[in-house]
Amino acid sequence: MTAKELAEATKEFDRPIPPSKTRPLNKKERALFERMRKAPYCSIHVTRSPDGVWVRLDPELLRRSTRYAAKEKLTLSQVINRSLKGMLAIVE
């Protein structure tokens, strides 16, 4: 697509959206919007101590991970292990 074609295709986004084309956010959309408005948020906190490494997960991330582990018949440790190994395989 050329620059001229792109400009023509996106011309409608150059002007403000009329209020008649908008609607109030539903409860789920509002929660997502409020979360995005906040400062960057880290859902995993790792602490090193002489006893080992402690990982604290956001309650929502923990709930989703636990549900996935149960569905796949895995432990939470296996899910975390696979996730880290998979991410490292992509970047290495």
DSSP file (Angstrom, degrees, kcal/mol; ACC not computed):
  #  RESIDUE AA STRUCTURE BP1 BP2  ACC     N-H-->O    O-->H-N    N-H-->O    O-->H-N    TCO  KAPPA ALPHA  PHI   PSI    X-CA   Y-CA   Z-CA
    1    1 A M              0   0    0      0, 0.0     2,-0.1     0, 0.0     0, 0.0   0.000 360.0 360.0 360.0 130.5    0.0    0.0    0.0
    2    2 A T     >  -     0   0    0      1,-0.1     4,-2.5     4,-0.0     5,-0.2  -0.315 360.0-106.8 -79.7 167.9    1.4    3.4   -1.0
    3    3 A A  H  > S+     0   0    0      1,-0.2     4,-2.4     2,-0.2     5,-0.2   0.872 121.6  51.9 -62.5 -36.6    1.5    6.4    1.4
    4    4 A K  H  > S+     0   0    0      2,-0.2     4,-2.1     1,-0.2    -1,-0.2   0.915 110.4  47.3 -66.5 -43.2   -1.3    8.0   -0.7
    5    5 A E  H  > S+     0   0    0      2,-0.2     4,-2.5     1,-0.2    -2,-0.2   0.892 112.2  50.6 -64.9 -39.6   -3.5    4.9   -0.5
    6    6 A L  H  X S+     0   0    0     -4,-2.5     4,-1.8     2,-0.2    -2,-0.2   0.919 109.5  50.1 -64.2 -43.2   -2.8    4.7    3.3
    7    7 A A  H  < S+     0   0    0     -4,-2.4     4,-0.3     1,-0.2    -2,-0.2   0.894 112.5  47.8 -61.6 -40.1   -3.8    8.3    3.8
    8    8 A E  H >< S+     0   0    0     -4,-2.1     3,-0.8     1,-0.2     4,-0.3   0.904 111.7  49.5 -67.4 -41.7   -7.0    7.8    1.8
    9    9 A A  H 3< S+     0   0    0     -4,-2.5     3,-0.3     1,-0.2    -1,-0.2   0.799 117.6  39.7 -69.3 -28.7   -7.9    4.6    3.8
   10   10 A T  T >< S+     0   0    0     -4,-1.8     3,-1.6     1,-0.2    -1,-0.2   0.251  80.7 108.6-105.6  12.3   -7.3    6.3    7.2
   11   11 A K  G X  S+     0   0    0     -3,-0.8     3,-1.8    -4,-0.3     4,-0.3   0.837  70.6  64.2 -57.9 -35.3   -8.9    9.7    6.3
   12   12 A E  G >  S+     0   0    0     -3,-0.3     3,-0.6    -4,-0.3    -1,-0.3   0.736  97.0  57.5 -63.6 -21.8  -11.9    9.0    8.5
   13   13 A F  G <  S+     0   0    0     -3,-1.6    -1,-0.3     1,-0.2    -2,-0.2   0.424  85.6  81.0 -90.3   1.9   -9.6    8.9   11.6
   14   14 A D  G <  S+     0   0    0     -3,-1.8    -1,-0.2    -4,-0.2    -2,-0.1   0.628  88.8  57.9 -81.1 -13.9   -8.3   12.4   11.1
   15   15 A R  S <  S-     0   0    0     -3,-0.6     0, 0.0    -4,-0.3     0, 0.0  -0.799  98.1 -87.0-116.6 159.9  -11.3   14.1   12.6
   16   16 A P        -     0   0    0      0, 0.0    -1,-0.1     0, 0.0    -2,-0.1  -0.197  45.4-105.8 -61.7 153.8  -12.8   13.8   16.1
   17   17 A I        -     0   0    0     -4,-0.1     5,-0.1     1,-0.1    -4,-0.0  -0.683  36.2-119.8 -79.9 128.4  -15.4   11.1   16.8
   18   18 A P    >   -     0   0    0      0, 0.0     3,-2.2     0, 0.0     4,-0.3  -0.446  18.4-122.5 -68.3 142.3  -18.9   12.5   17.0
   19   19 A P  G >  S+     0   0    0      0, 0.0     3,-1.5     0, 0.0    -2,-0.0   0.783 109.2  67.3 -55.9 -27.8  -20.6   11.9   20.4
   20   20 A S  G 3  S+     0   0    0      1,-0.3    -3,-0.0     3,-0.0     0, 0.0   0.727  96.5  55.3 -66.5 -19.6  -23.4   10.1   18.6
   21   21 A K  G <  S+     0   0    0     -3,-2.2    -1,-0.3     2,-0.0     2,-0.2   0.429  98.4  80.4 -91.9   0.4  -21.0    7.3   17.6
   22   22 A T    <   -     0   0    0     -3,-1.5     0, 0.0    -4,-0.3     0, 0.0  -0.587  55.9-170.5-103.8 167.2  -19.9    6.7   21.2
   23   23 A R        -     0   0    0     -2,-0.2     2,-0.0     0, 0.0    -2,-0.0  -0.969  34.9 -87.2-148.4 159.4  -21.5    4.7   24.1
   24   24 A P        -     0   0    0      0, 0.0     2,-0.2     0, 0.0     6,-0.0  -0.372  49.8-105.9 -66.8 149.7  -20.8    4.2   27.8
   25   25 A L        -     0   0    0      1,-0.1     2,-0.1     4,-0.1     0, 0.0  -0.494  31.1-126.2 -73.5 144.0  -18.3    1.5   28.7
   26   26 A N     >  -     0   0    0     -2,-0.2     4,-2.7     1,-0.1     5,-0.2  -0.291  36.9 -90.5 -80.0 178.2  -19.7   -1.6   30.2
   27   27 A K  H  > S+     0   0    0      1,-0.2     4,-2.0     2,-0.2     5,-0.1   0.888 126.6  45.8 -60.3 -43.1  -18.4   -2.9   33.6
   28   28 A K  H  > S+     0   0    0      2,-0.2     4,-2.0     1,-0.2    -1,-0.2   0.915 114.7  47.3 -67.1 -44.0  -15.6   -5.1   32.1
   29   29 A E  H  > S+     0   0    0      1,-0.2     4,-2.6     2,-0.2    -2,-0.2   0.881 111.0  52.2 -64.9 -38.6  -14.5   -2.4   29.6
   30   30 A R  H  X S+     0   0    0     -4,-2.7     4,-2.7     2,-0.2     5,-0.2   0.909 108.7  50.0 -64.5 -42.2  -14.5    0.2   32.4
   31   31 A A  H  X S+     0   0    0     -4,-2.0     4,-2.1    -5,-0.2    -2,-0.2   0.915 112.8  46.9 -62.6 -42.6  -12.3   -2.0   34.6
   32   32 A L  H  X S+     0   0    0     -4,-2.0     4,-2.2     2,-0.2    -2,-0.2   0.910 112.3  50.3 -64.4 -42.7   -9.8   -2.5   31.8
   33   33 A F  H  X S+     0   0    0     -4,-2.6     4,-1.8     1,-0.2    -2,-0.2   0.921 111.3  47.7 -61.6 -45.6   -9.8    1.2   31.0
   34   34 A E  H  X S+     0   0    0     -4,-2.7     4,-1.1     1,-0.2    -1,-0.2   0.878 111.0  51.9 -64.8 -37.4   -9.1    2.1   34.6
   35   35 A R  H  < S+     0   0    0     -4,-2.1     3,-0.3    -5,-0.2    -1,-0.2   0.897 110.0  48.6 -65.4 -39.8   -6.3   -0.5   34.8
   36   36 A M  H  < S+     0   0    0     -4,-2.2    -1,-0.2     1,-0.2    -2,-0.2   0.812 106.1  58.2 -70.2 -29.9   -4.7    1.0   31.7
   37   37 A R  H  < S+     0   0    0     -4,-1.8    -1,-0.2    -5,-0.2    -2,-0.2   0.789  92.7  85.4 -70.4 -27.2   -4.9    4.5   33.1
   38   38 A K  S  < S-     0   0    0     -4,-1.1     3,-0.1    -3,-0.3    -3,-0.0  -0.152  96.2 -81.8 -69.3 168.5   -2.9    3.6   36.1
   39   39 A A        -     0   0    0      1,-0.2    -1,-0.1     0, 0.0    -2,-0.0  -0.202  69.8 -66.3 -62.9 161.9    0.9    3.6   36.2
   40   40 A P        -     0   0    0      0, 0.0     2,-0.4     0, 0.0    -1,-0.2  -0.210  58.7-153.1 -52.5 142.3    2.7    0.6   34.8
   41   41 A Y        -     0   0    0     -3,-0.1     2,-0.6    -6,-0.0    -3,-0.0  -0.969  10.9-150.1-127.9 133.2    2.0   -2.4   37.0
   42   42 A C        -     0   0    0     -2,-0.4     3,-0.0     1,-0.1     0, 0.0  -0.909   5.3-168.6-103.6 123.5    4.1   -5.5   37.5
   43   43 A S  S    S+     0   0    0     -2,-0.6    15,-2.4     1,-0.1     2,-0.4   0.514  72.2  57.4 -91.7  -4.8    2.0   -8.6   38.3
   44   44 A I  E     -A   57   0A   0     13,-0.2     2,-0.5    17,-0.0    13,-0.2  -0.993  62.1-171.7-128.7 129.7    5.0  -10.8   39.3
   45   45 A H  E     -A   56   0A   0     11,-2.7    11,-3.2    -2,-0.4     2,-0.5  -0.983   6.3-162.1-122.0 127.3    7.4   -9.9   42.1
   46   46 A V  E     -A   55   0A   0     -2,-0.5     2,-0.4     9,-0.2     9,-0.2  -0.926   6.3-173.7-112.7 130.0   10.6  -12.0   42.7
   47   47 A T  E     -A   54   0A   0      7,-3.1     7,-3.5    -2,-0.5     2,-0.4  -0.986  11.2-151.4-124.5 128.7   12.5  -11.8   46.0
   48   48 A R  E     +A   53   0A   0     -2,-0.4     5,-0.2     5,-0.2    -2,-0.0  -0.829  25.1 162.0 -97.7 136.2   15.8  -13.6   46.6
   49   49 A S  E >   -A   52   0A   0      3,-2.7     3,-1.4    -2,-0.4    -2,-0.0  -0.915  55.5 -97.5-142.4 169.6   16.6  -14.6   50.1
   50   50 A P  T 3  S+     0   0    0      0, 0.0     3,-0.1     0, 0.0    -1,-0.0   0.782 124.0  56.6 -60.3 -24.1   19.1  -17.1   51.7
   51   51 A D  T 3  S-     0   0    0      1,-0.3     2,-0.3     3,-0.0    -3,-0.0   0.642 123.7 -86.7 -82.0 -14.5   16.2  -19.6   51.9
   52   52 A G  E <   -A   49   0A   0     -3,-1.4    -3,-2.7     2,-0.0     2,-0.5  -0.960  60.8 -39.9 143.6-161.1   15.6  -19.4   48.1
   53   53 A V  E     -A   48   0A   0     -2,-0.3     2,-0.5    -5,-0.2    -5,-0.2  -0.900  47.8-157.2-107.3 130.8   13.7  -17.4   45.6
   54   54 A W  E     -A   47   0A   0     -7,-3.5    -7,-3.1    -2,-0.5     2,-0.5  -0.919   3.9-163.0-110.8 131.7   10.2  -16.3   46.4
   55   55 A V  E     -A   46   0A   0     -2,-0.5     2,-0.5    -9,-0.2    -9,-0.2  -0.960   1.1-166.1-117.4 125.5    7.7  -15.4   43.7
   56   56 A R  E     -A   45   0A   0    -11,-3.2   -11,-2.7    -2,-0.5     2,-0.3  -0.950  10.6-159.3-111.6 127.9    4.6  -13.4   44.4
   57   57 A L  E     -A   44   0A   0     -2,-0.5   -13,-0.2   -13,-0.2   -14,-0.1  -0.803  26.3-103.8-108.2 146.5    1.9  -13.3   41.7
   58   58 A D     >  -     0   0    0    -15,-2.4     4,-2.9    -2,-0.3     5,-0.2  -0.395  37.5-118.2 -57.1 139.6   -1.0  -10.9   41.2
   59   59 A P  H  > S+     0   0    0      0, 0.0     4,-2.4     0, 0.0     5,-0.2   0.872 114.5  49.3 -54.1 -39.7   -4.2  -12.5   42.4
   60   60 A E  H  > S+     0   0    0      2,-0.2     4,-2.4     1,-0.2     5,-0.2   0.918 112.6  46.5 -67.0 -42.8   -5.8  -12.4   38.9
   61   61 A L  H  > S+     0   0    0      2,-0.2     4,-2.6     1,-0.2     5,-0.2   0.893 113.0  50.4 -65.0 -39.9   -2.7  -13.9   37.3
   62   62 A L  H  X S+     0   0    0     -4,-2.9     4,-2.7     2,-0.2     5,-0.2   0.914 110.5  49.5 -63.5 -43.2   -2.6  -16.6   40.0
   63   63 A R  H  X S+     0   0    0     -4,-2.4     4,-2.2    -5,-0.2    -2,-0.2   0.928 114.0  45.0 -62.4 -45.6   -6.3  -17.4   39.4
   64   64 A R  H  X S+     0   0    0     -4,-2.4     4,-2.3     2,-0.2    -2,-0.2   0.902 114.9  48.1 -65.9 -41.1   -5.8  -17.7   35.7
   65   65 A S  H  X S+     0   0    0     -4,-2.6     4,-2.7     2,-0.2    -2,-0.2   0.904 112.0  49.1 -66.2 -41.7   -2.6  -19.7   36.0
   66   66 A T  H  X S+     0   0    0     -4,-2.7     4,-2.4     2,-0.2    -2,-0.2   0.903 111.1  49.9 -64.5 -41.3   -4.2  -22.1   38.5
   67   67 A R  H  X S+     0   0    0     -4,-2.2     4,-2.3    -5,-0.2    -2,-0.2   0.917 112.4  47.4 -63.3 -43.0   -7.2  -22.6   36.3
   68   68 A Y  H  X S+     0   0    0     -4,-2.3     4,-2.4     2,-0.2    -2,-0.2   0.919 111.0  51.7 -63.7 -43.6   -5.0  -23.3   33.3
   69   69 A A  H  <>S+     0   0    0     -4,-2.7     5,-3.1     1,-0.2     4,-0.5   0.917 111.5  46.8 -60.5 -44.3   -2.9  -25.8   35.4
   70   70 A A  H ><5S+     0   0    0     -4,-2.4     3,-0.8     3,-0.2    -1,-0.2   0.912 111.7  51.0 -64.4 -42.0   -6.0  -27.6   36.5
   71   71 A K  H 3<5S+     0   0    0     -4,-2.3    -2,-0.2     1,-0.2    -1,-0.2   0.883 117.2  39.4 -62.5 -39.3   -7.4  -27.8   33.0
   72   72 A E  T 3<5S-     0   0    0     -4,-2.4    -1,-0.2    -5,-0.1    -2,-0.2   0.374 112.5-118.4 -92.0   3.8   -4.1  -29.2   31.7
   73   73 A K  T < 5S+     0   0    0     -3,-0.8     2,-0.3    -4,-0.5    -3,-0.2   0.930  71.2 128.7  57.4  49.7   -3.6  -31.4   34.7
   74   74 A L      < -     0   0    0     -5,-3.1    -1,-0.2    -6,-0.1     2,-0.2  -0.815  60.6-110.6-124.1 165.1   -0.3  -29.7   35.7
   75   75 A T     >  -     0   0    0     -2,-0.3     4,-1.9     1,-0.1     5,-0.1  -0.564  31.9-112.6 -88.3 163.8    1.0  -28.2   38.9
   76   76 A L  H  > S+     0   0    0      1,-0.2     4,-2.4     2,-0.2     5,-0.2   0.879 119.4  56.2 -63.2 -37.0    1.4  -24.4   39.2
   77   77 A S  H  > S+     0   0    0      1,-0.2     4,-2.7     2,-0.2    -1,-0.2   0.897 106.0  50.5 -61.2 -40.5    5.2  -25.0   39.3
   78   78 A Q  H  > S+     0   0    0      2,-0.2     4,-2.8     1,-0.2     5,-0.2   0.887 109.4  51.0 -65.2 -38.6    5.1  -26.8   36.0
   79   79 A V  H  X S+     0   0    0     -4,-1.9     4,-2.4     2,-0.2    -2,-0.2   0.936 113.1  44.8 -63.7 -46.1    3.1  -24.0   34.4
   80   80 A I  H  X S+     0   0    0     -4,-2.4     4,-2.6     2,-0.2     5,-0.2   0.921 113.8  50.5 -64.0 -43.9    5.6  -21.4   35.5
   81   81 A N  H  X S+     0   0    0     -4,-2.7     4,-2.5     1,-0.2     5,-0.2   0.933 112.9  45.2 -59.8 -48.2    8.5  -23.6   34.5
   82   82 A R  H  X S+     0   0    0     -4,-2.8     4,-2.6     1,-0.2    -1,-0.2   0.887 112.2  52.8 -63.7 -38.9    7.1  -24.2   31.0
   83   83 A S  H  X S+     0   0    0     -4,-2.4     4,-2.3    -5,-0.2    -2,-0.2   0.939 112.0  43.7 -63.5 -47.4    6.2  -20.5   30.6
   84   84 A L  H  X S+     0   0    0     -4,-2.6     4,-2.5     2,-0.2     5,-0.2   0.921 115.3  48.3 -64.7 -44.2    9.7  -19.3   31.5
   85   85 A K  H  X S+     0   0    0     -4,-2.5     4,-2.1    -5,-0.2    -1,-0.2   0.894 112.1  50.0 -63.8 -38.8   11.4  -22.0   29.3
   86   86 A G  H  X S+     0   0    0     -4,-2.6     4,-1.4    -5,-0.2    -2,-0.2   0.917 111.9  47.0 -65.6 -43.3    9.1  -21.1   26.4
   87   87 A M  H  X S+     0   0    0     -4,-2.3     4,-1.8     1,-0.2    -2,-0.2   0.911 113.1  48.9 -64.2 -42.4    9.8  -17.4   26.7
   88   88 A L  H  X S+     0   0    0     -4,-2.5     4,-1.9     1,-0.2    -1,-0.2   0.854 106.6  56.4 -66.9 -34.7   13.6  -18.0   26.9
   89   89 A A  H  < S+     0   0    0     -4,-2.1    -1,-0.2    -5,-0.2    -2,-0.2   0.849 108.3  49.3 -64.4 -32.4   13.4  -20.3   23.8
   90   90 A I  H  < S+     0   0    0     -4,-1.4    -2,-0.2    -3,-0.2    -1,-0.2   0.913 115.7  40.4 -72.5 -42.4   11.9  -17.5   21.9
   91   91 A V  H  <        0   0    0     -4,-1.8    -2,-0.2     1,-0.2    -1,-0.2   0.692 360.0 360.0 -84.7 -17.8   14.4  -14.8   22.9
   92   92 A E     <        0   0    0     -4,-1.9    -1,-0.2    -5,-0.2    -2,-0.1   0.465 360.0 360.0 -92.7 360.0   17.6  -17.0   22.7
